[in-house]
Amino acid sequence: MTIIIDPQSSGIAGNMIIGALVDLGADAYELKEIMEKSAKPFGKVEVSFNKITKHGIDSTFCHVEMIEHTHSVNYPEFIEKINNLELNENVRKTSIKVFERIAKAEAKVHGKTIETIHFHEVGASDAVADVIGSVYAYYSLNLDKQKIIGLPIAVGGGRVKTAHGTIPVPAPAVVEILKDAYIKGGPVDSELATPTGSAIYAEICDEIQEFIPQIKPKKVGYGAGRKDFDHPNVLRIIETSDISEKDEIDVIETNLDHLTGEEIGYLFDRLSDVGASDVSITPIIMKKNRQGSLLKIISPRKNRDELVNTIFKETGSLGIRIAPNMHRGIAKREFVKKEFEIEGEKFEVTFKNGYVNGELISSRPEYEDLKEIALKTGIPLIKIKEMIQ
């Protein structure tokens, strides 16, 4: 499955994420217990879940009411309290990553180090409940095993009062947290994206896209926001059937006519190290009959900028062509390990299997595993491949 988080119309907050995940099937009773229990070292909260209608959209509202709140603590003290909670290890680690995103953003905005930053709204008991509740629901639905795509976030507009005074919307910490995402102002003059919701979104999304990709929706969960507007104030999370046969990539190209073979080989390795999915170099004839090479890279969008910067730095190229958001058909891939006995010794070989419409179309052993066997046994690589197949 692929999961689409859609905050395009009403932004994102921790309780909206929880509400949408409960709408998709997370257990509200378990969440209430874990959220209230986790908040205790920081104060006291009461959590409730209700089905409500937001401008015609049936949704789940997670209400987290802060009853008590202890004094704010610095980041190391805060994390120590989180580590002392009785939580599943995955939930604990991911929650700490979310809090770290918030702390780094706050520290950057206020010109402090992460160790000296004090949590105010972010470290309040209700925010702790929001983060841990969202992460707990995420793991309870096995979303860690799914691809999660985030769509652009509506951040609202106007001004908002905080512990540091009145600041513009989106809040500086929100902008810092969402540096790698797409954000847009409006559609109302109100704060729509909170630091807590933004940090959870940034942590669990595997990919950020501008538009909904080609999908087959299976189920939709709606998490209601606290405020009322003239449009449905809900966060939508869409569960889709497998779309792994389609993929979006960027193709990056440039012509090279001044590098030696050794320098091109080094460039090939550097590009692979910084995230290229595939690198190819083709001999070409350039203007004035100069011999050159066409460098072509297939890249996931998230690695595009680093790859382009690497090309500029390593080649001195004056121009790079980028064809963004190209679609490619891909087979569903699966890695399977098998054990073989060769000359009395057992070896494990990983096979990359490819499937189209559920049918196995290829099964190839990984080169590195065959190479290791050949080096250990002294048997030629081509013979090892024949024996394995």
C-alpha positions as CSV (number, residue, x, y, z in Angstrom):
1,M,0.0,0.0,0.0
2,T,0.9,3.7,-0.3
3,I,-0.4,6.3,2.2
4,I,-1.1,9.9,1.1
5,I,-1.2,12.6,3.7
6,D,-3.2,15.5,2.4
7,P,-3.0,18.8,4.4
8,Q,-3.6,21.0,1.3
9,S,-6.8,22.7,2.5
10,S,-6.7,22.8,6.3
11,G,-3.0,22.3,7.3
12,I,-1.8,19.9,9.9
13,A,-1.7,19.4,13.7
14,G,-0.9,16.5,16.0
15,N,-4.5,15.9,17.0
16,M,-5.6,16.0,13.3
17,I,-3.1,13.3,12.5
18,I,-4.3,11.1,15.3
19,G,-8.0,11.6,14.4
20,A,-7.3,10.6,10.8
21,L,-5.4,7.5,11.8
22,V,-8.3,6.5,14.2
23,D,-10.6,7.0,11.3
24,L,-8.4,4.5,9.3
25,G,-8.6,1.9,12.1
26,A,-6.2,2.8,15.0
27,D,-7.7,1.8,18.4
28,A,-9.0,5.0,20.1
29,Y,-9.1,3.3,23.6
30,E,-5.4,2.3,23.4
31,L,-4.5,5.7,22.2
32,K,-6.3,7.5,25.0
33,E,-4.5,5.3,27.6
34,I,-1.0,5.7,26.1
35,M,-1.4,9.5,25.5
36,E,-2.7,10.3,29.0
37,K,0.0,8.0,30.6
38,S,2.8,9.5,28.5
39,A,1.9,13.1,29.4
40,K,2.0,12.5,33.1
41,P,5.7,13.5,33.6
42,F,4.9,16.8,32.0
43,G,1.5,17.5,33.6
44,K,-2.0,16.0,33.0
45,V,-4.2,15.7,29.9
46,E,-7.6,14.3,29.2
47,V,-8.1,12.7,25.8
48,S,-11.4,12.0,24.1
49,F,-12.5,10.9,20.6
50,N,-15.7,12.0,18.9
51,K,-17.2,11.5,15.5
52,I,-18.2,15.0,14.2
53,T,-19.1,16.6,10.9
54,K,-17.1,19.4,9.5
55,H,-19.0,21.1,6.7
56,G,-20.5,17.8,5.5
57,I,-17.3,15.7,6.1
58,D,-17.7,12.9,8.7
59,S,-14.5,12.9,10.6
60,T,-12.8,11.9,13.9
61,F,-11.9,14.7,16.4
62,C,-9.2,13.9,18.9
63,H,-9.6,16.4,21.8
64,V,-6.5,16.7,24.0
65,E,-7.3,19.0,27.0
66,M,-4.3,20.1,29.1
67,I,-5.4,20.0,32.8
68,E,-2.0,20.6,34.4
69,H,1.4,21.5,33.1
70,T,4.7,21.5,34.9
71,H,7.4,24.2,34.4
72,S,9.3,24.1,31.0
73,V,12.5,22.1,30.9
74,N,15.5,22.1,28.6
75,Y,16.0,19.6,25.9
76,P,18.3,17.1,27.6
77,E,15.9,17.0,30.7
78,F,12.9,16.6,28.3
79,I,14.4,13.7,26.5
80,E,15.4,12.0,29.7
81,K,11.8,12.0,30.8
82,I,10.7,10.6,27.4
83,N,13.3,7.8,27.8
84,N,11.9,6.9,31.1
85,L,8.4,6.3,29.7
86,E,7.1,2.7,29.2
87,L,6.9,2.7,25.5
88,N,7.6,0.3,22.6
89,E,11.2,1.0,21.4
90,N,10.1,2.0,17.9
91,V,7.6,4.4,19.3
92,R,10.1,5.9,21.7
93,K,12.9,6.3,19.0
94,T,10.6,7.9,16.4
95,S,8.9,10.2,19.0
96,I,12.4,11.4,20.0
97,K,13.2,12.1,16.4
98,V,10.1,14.2,16.1
99,F,11.0,16.2,19.3
100,E,14.5,16.6,17.9
101,R,13.2,18.2,14.8
102,I,11.2,20.7,16.8
103,A,14.1,21.4,19.2
104,K,16.5,22.0,16.3
105,A,14.0,24.4,14.6
106,E,13.4,26.3,17.9
107,A,17.2,26.5,18.5
108,K,17.9,27.8,15.0
109,V,15.1,30.4,15.2
110,H,16.2,31.7,18.7
111,G,19.9,31.5,18.1
112,K,20.6,28.9,20.7
113,T,22.0,25.4,20.9
114,I,19.7,22.4,21.1
115,E,21.0,21.7,24.6
116,T,20.0,25.1,26.0
117,I,16.6,25.4,24.3
118,H,13.6,25.3,26.6
119,F,10.3,23.9,25.4
120,H,7.3,26.0,25.9
121,E,4.2,25.1,23.9
122,V,6.1,22.3,22.2
123,G,7.1,20.7,25.5
124,A,3.7,21.0,27.0
125,S,1.9,17.9,28.2
126,D,-0.7,18.1,25.4
127,A,2.0,18.4,22.7
128,V,3.7,15.3,24.2
129,A,0.4,13.4,24.0
130,D,0.0,14.5,20.4
131,V,3.4,13.3,19.3
132,I,3.4,10.0,21.1
133,G,-0.2,9.4,20.2
134,S,0.5,10.0,16.5
135,V,3.6,7.8,16.4
136,Y,1.8,5.0,18.4
137,A,-1.1,5.0,15.9
138,Y,1.4,5.1,13.0
139,Y,3.1,1.9,14.2
140,S,-0.2,0.2,15.3
141,L,-1.4,0.5,11.6
142,N,2.0,-0.8,10.3
143,L,2.5,2.4,8.4
144,D,6.2,2.1,8.9
145,K,6.1,-0.8,6.3
146,Q,4.2,1.4,3.8
147,K,5.4,4.2,1.5
148,I,4.1,7.6,2.8
149,I,3.7,10.5,0.4
150,G,3.1,14.0,1.8
151,L,1.2,16.7,-0.2
152,P,1.7,20.5,0.2
153,I,0.7,22.0,3.5
154,A,-1.7,24.9,3.8
155,V,-0.1,27.1,6.6
156,G,-2.8,29.8,6.9
157,G,-1.9,33.5,7.4
158,G,-2.1,36.4,9.8
159,R,-0.5,36.5,13.3
160,V,-0.6,34.3,16.3
161,K,0.3,34.8,20.0
162,T,3.1,32.6,21.5
163,A,5.3,32.5,24.6
164,H,7.7,34.8,22.6
165,G,5.0,37.3,21.7
166,T,2.9,37.9,18.6
167,I,4.6,36.4,15.5
168,P,3.5,36.0,11.8
169,V,1.9,32.8,10.4
170,P,3.5,30.5,9.5
171,A,5.5,30.5,12.8
172,P,9.3,30.6,12.2
173,A,9.7,27.2,13.7
174,V,7.2,25.7,11.3
175,V,9.0,27.2,8.3
176,E,12.3,25.8,9.6
177,I,10.7,22.3,10.1
178,L,9.1,22.3,6.7
179,K,12.2,23.4,4.7
180,D,12.1,20.3,2.5
181,A,8.3,20.3,2.0
182,Y,5.9,22.3,-0.1
183,I,3.9,25.0,1.8
184,K,1.3,27.5,0.7
185,G,-0.5,30.4,2.4
186,G,-4.2,30.5,3.2
187,P,-6.9,29.6,2.6
188,V,-7.8,31.4,5.8
189,D,-6.3,34.1,8.1
190,S,-5.4,31.7,10.9
191,E,-2.6,29.4,12.0
192,L,-3.2,26.0,10.2
193,A,0.2,24.2,10.6
194,T,1.6,23.7,14.1
195,P,5.2,22.8,14.9
196,T,4.1,19.5,16.4
197,G,2.0,18.4,13.4
198,S,4.7,19.7,10.9
199,A,7.4,17.7,12.7
200,I,5.4,14.5,12.7
201,Y,4.6,15.0,9.0
202,A,8.3,15.6,8.2
203,E,9.5,12.6,10.1
204,I,7.1,10.0,8.7
205,C,6.8,11.1,5.1
206,D,9.1,9.2,2.7
207,E,8.5,11.5,-0.1
208,I,7.0,15.0,-0.7
209,Q,5.0,15.6,-3.9
210,E,3.1,18.6,-5.3
211,F,0.2,16.6,-6.6
212,I,-1.6,13.3,-5.8
213,P,0.1,10.6,-8.0
214,Q,-1.9,8.1,-10.0
215,I,-3.5,5.9,-7.3
216,K,-6.4,3.6,-6.5
217,P,-7.9,4.8,-3.3
218,K,-9.0,2.1,-0.9
219,K,-9.9,3.9,2.3
220,V,-9.9,7.5,3.5
221,G,-9.5,8.8,7.1
222,Y,-10.5,12.3,8.1
223,G,-9.0,14.0,11.2
224,A,-10.9,17.1,12.4
225,G,-9.3,20.3,13.5
226,R,-10.4,22.3,16.5
227,K,-11.3,25.5,14.6
228,D,-14.3,26.1,12.4
229,F,-14.0,27.7,9.0
230,D,-16.1,28.2,5.9
231,H,-14.6,25.0,4.5
232,P,-14.1,21.5,6.1
233,N,-11.3,21.8,8.6
234,V,-10.0,18.3,8.2
235,L,-6.8,16.5,7.5
236,R,-7.2,13.7,4.9
237,I,-5.1,10.5,4.9
238,I,-5.7,8.2,1.9
239,E,-4.8,4.5,1.9
240,T,-4.2,3.3,-1.6
241,S,-3.6,0.0,-3.3
242,D,-0.1,-0.8,-4.5
243,I,1.2,1.7,-7.0
244,S,4.8,0.4,-7.2
245,E,4.5,-0.3,-10.9
246,K,4.8,3.5,-11.5
247,D,7.5,5.8,-10.3
248,E,8.5,9.5,-10.7
249,I,12.1,10.3,-11.3
250,D,14.2,13.2,-12.5
251,V,16.6,12.8,-15.4
252,I,19.8,14.9,-15.1
253,E,22.1,15.3,-18.1
254,T,25.2,17.2,-19.2
255,N,27.9,16.9,-21.8
256,L,31.5,16.4,-20.8
257,D,34.5,17.0,-23.1
258,H,37.4,18.0,-20.8
259,L,37.6,15.1,-18.2
260,T,40.0,12.2,-18.3
261,G,38.8,8.6,-18.1
262,E,40.0,8.4,-14.5
263,E,38.2,11.7,-13.6
264,I,35.0,10.4,-15.2
265,G,35.3,7.1,-13.2
266,Y,35.7,9.1,-10.0
267,L,32.6,11.2,-10.9
268,F,30.7,8.0,-11.5
269,D,31.4,6.8,-8.0
270,R,30.7,10.2,-6.3
271,L,27.3,10.4,-7.9
272,S,26.4,6.9,-6.8
273,D,27.5,7.8,-3.2
274,V,25.2,10.9,-3.1
275,G,22.0,9.1,-4.2
276,A,21.9,8.5,-7.9
277,S,19.6,5.6,-8.8
278,D,21.5,5.0,-12.0
279,V,24.5,6.7,-13.8
280,S,25.4,6.1,-17.4
281,I,28.1,7.7,-19.6
282,T,27.9,7.5,-23.4
283,P,30.6,8.5,-25.9
284,I,29.3,11.3,-28.2
285,I,30.6,13.6,-31.0
286,M,30.2,17.2,-30.0
287,K,30.4,20.4,-32.1
288,K,33.6,20.9,-34.1
289,N,33.9,17.1,-34.1
290,R,35.2,17.1,-30.5
291,Q,34.9,13.7,-28.7
292,G,33.0,13.9,-25.5
293,S,30.7,12.0,-23.1
294,L,27.0,12.3,-22.3
295,L,26.5,12.0,-18.5
296,K,22.9,10.9,-17.7
297,I,21.6,10.3,-14.2
298,I,18.3,8.9,-12.9
299,S,17.5,10.4,-9.5
300,P,14.8,10.4,-6.9
301,R,13.5,14.0,-6.5
302,K,14.9,14.2,-2.9
303,N,18.5,13.7,-4.1
304,R,18.3,16.0,-7.2
305,D,19.8,19.1,-5.7
306,E,22.8,17.3,-4.1
307,L,23.5,15.5,-7.4
308,V,23.4,18.7,-9.4
309,N,25.7,20.5,-6.9
310,T,28.1,17.5,-7.1
311,I,28.2,17.7,-10.9
312,F,28.9,21.4,-10.8
313,K,31.6,21.0,-8.2
314,E,33.4,18.0,-9.7
315,T,33.2,18.9,-13.4
316,G,33.1,22.7,-13.6
317,S,30.1,22.3,-16.0
318,L,28.4,25.5,-17.0
319,G,25.0,24.0,-17.7
320,I,23.0,21.0,-16.5
321,R,19.7,19.8,-18.1
322,I,17.0,18.5,-15.7
323,A,13.8,16.7,-16.9
324,P,11.8,16.6,-13.7
325,N,8.9,14.3,-12.7
326,M,9.3,11.8,-15.5
327,H,7.3,8.7,-15.2
328,R,8.8,5.2,-15.5
329,G,7.2,1.8,-15.4
330,I,8.9,-0.4,-12.9
331,A,8.5,-4.0,-11.8
332,K,7.7,-4.7,-8.2
333,R,10.9,-5.8,-6.5
334,E,11.6,-8.2,-3.7
335,F,14.9,-9.4,-2.1
336,V,15.1,-13.0,-1.1
337,K,18.0,-14.8,0.6
338,K,18.8,-18.4,-0.2
339,E,21.5,-20.7,1.2
340,F,23.9,-22.7,-1.0
341,E,26.6,-25.3,-0.1
342,I,29.8,-24.9,-2.2
343,E,32.8,-27.1,-1.6
344,G,31.5,-28.0,1.9
345,E,30.9,-24.4,3.0
346,K,27.5,-22.7,3.3
347,F,27.0,-19.3,1.7
348,E,24.0,-17.0,1.7
349,V,23.0,-15.3,-1.6
350,T,20.5,-12.5,-2.1
351,F,18.3,-12.7,-5.1
352,K,16.5,-9.6,-6.6
353,N,13.1,-10.8,-7.8
354,G,11.0,-8.8,-10.2
355,Y,7.2,-9.2,-10.5
356,V,4.6,-7.8,-13.0
357,N,1.0,-8.3,-12.2
358,G,2.0,-10.9,-9.6
359,E,4.1,-12.9,-12.0
360,L,7.8,-13.5,-11.5
361,I,9.7,-12.2,-14.5
362,S,13.3,-12.2,-13.2
363,S,15.4,-13.6,-10.4
364,R,19.0,-12.5,-10.3
365,P,21.7,-13.1,-7.7
366,E,23.4,-10.0,-6.3
367,Y,26.9,-9.5,-7.7
368,E,28.6,-8.7,-4.4
369,D,27.4,-12.1,-2.9
370,L,28.8,-14.0,-5.9
371,K,32.1,-12.1,-5.8
372,E,32.5,-12.9,-2.1
373,I,32.0,-16.7,-2.8
374,A,34.4,-16.6,-5.7
375,L,37.1,-14.9,-3.6
376,K,36.7,-17.3,-0.7
377,T,36.6,-20.5,-2.9
378,G,38.9,-19.6,-5.7
379,I,36.3,-20.7,-8.2
380,P,35.8,-18.3,-11.2
381,L,32.9,-15.9,-10.9
382,I,31.2,-17.1,-14.0
383,K,31.3,-20.7,-12.7
384,I,29.8,-19.6,-9.3
385,K,27.0,-17.9,-11.2
386,E,26.3,-21.1,-13.2
387,M,26.3,-23.2,-10.0
388,I,23.9,-20.8,-8.2
389,Q,21.5,-20.5,-11.1
